[in-house]
């Protein structure tokens, strides 16, 4: 086992905030392998949020899946299986790296075509607001060299009325040593337990609370 996945980085060791605006709130996390915790034994952002805020978390994550409505188990196909009766208070969506890997078309800013990345993002945002009337927040990967993903991040920051936790372009956040990076990342895309617990999640927590508090 790599050092970034030893037991001291387990999410059950995260300190719980006694009272928070997310206590007992129902949160849906929608994503692929980064949300699932592919390289961290299934422990990642949803597990951190559950422990940190005492939230009621639903994790809908499938390795290798895409935002774009192509193939089985994509984000849209899975999202529409969640009904109004589930009454989520917040939906958090991973900007999947798989769409970049597969070089799916980016589409135009107002696209409604679910076979493009932008059209799929627009549909997901529309569905969440229509179904639950709750905030939707997308988060990106930390920086890795990939032009297609870079353009995806640029695009999602251009779309109105979508909150984005942009780890990709945060230079201060990404400015870590090679030693820390080897501890925090199993590869260029997937964090270890340590990567989530000590690096990604504290930054996501900070930006998430800022968004929800109207900052």
Secondary structure, 3 states (H helix, E strand, C coil): CCHHHCHHHCHHHCCCCCCCCCCCCEEEEEECHHHHCCCCCCCCHHHHHHHHHCCEEEEEECCCCCCCCCCCCCHHHHHCCCCHHHCCCEEEEECCCHHHHCCCCCCCCCCCCCCCHHHHHHHHHHHHHHHHCCEEEEECCCCCCCHHHHHHHHHHHHCCCCEEECCCCCHHHHCCCHHHHHHHECCCCCECHHHHHHHHHHHHHHHHHHHHCCC
